[in-house]
């Protein structure tokens, strides 16, 4: 049974009206306008953080994105996941002939019209993705990316008759919600934690009457959490990586270096043979990954040269260097940035777009280098014991 898109709650002496929406629905836009005009609240809370609000106010700011800075700050995975979700949402909106986030824009305009306080109630999206990334293993991260791509390429038909279902499951979150059985940690961080974060800021919004415009998926959780005490600091920080991951990051280089040292101790010829195995497996597979991403020849060469070295340090990754070279020799243009949401929807577009290709080079070079590390290590161990 469909949920009522409007929920009234009373917390202490404050009336809170939750408006559940679908981010690509014209019906939601109309509902938001109607509720705010009729209720005339003191505050209007919206499911946006500061950065997404600024992007909505100045959509052309995206064209100034610095791909090199994204690589240097290790945000390639975050950027790719965000683009996939955003592009999925835009595709849904295009099918319906509406604007993405139209209900949030309407809430902003209606709040200004009645001189209500506008409250940006959502957690910063980079914090959300950072918490997800640090909670998953390397294998889970790979599975998540492929699941996102698979879900994105599904040819789902959407029309106005299905909008009520979309009210019950926020479109932006719906892809990851479907993966909750495979990735329960994602569901907790993406939905449950944000329910807590949203409820905290809604409850503390100024005034006696508050209207909160939320994706439909968050309404039940916010209703449940609104009377609870929330440790906002705990859910608004990116925790450090698990100690086991730090140990593994150091253990692998130490193990490889110990194996190579043992090989040289058994003789110069043996040591050089094992070193060659390490260089060829690691460098070749990293270069192959870059080649599959159709990287520039200099990027492929960079992967081959850097991978055997970067794999021996927990602080370096071959893909960062290959991606930087790719960005320098095939610098993304403003047009690439303007078309990125459209191009990400097809294999041809992904490979054609210079911005997306840089991201792909980083990921594929790192994947090839990681694979090369394990294969080379196993090969060296086998040769030593034989």
Helices and strands as residue ranges (DSSP letters): E 6-11, E 14-21, H 26-39, E 43-46, H 50-57, G 59-64, H 67-72, H 76-96, H 102-113, E 117-120, H 125-135, H 138-152, G 160-162, H 163-168, H 171-177, H 184-187, I 188-192, H 193-203, E 209-215, H 216-225, H 232-235, H 243-265, H 268-292, H 297-310, H 318-329, H 334-343, H 347-352, H 354-385
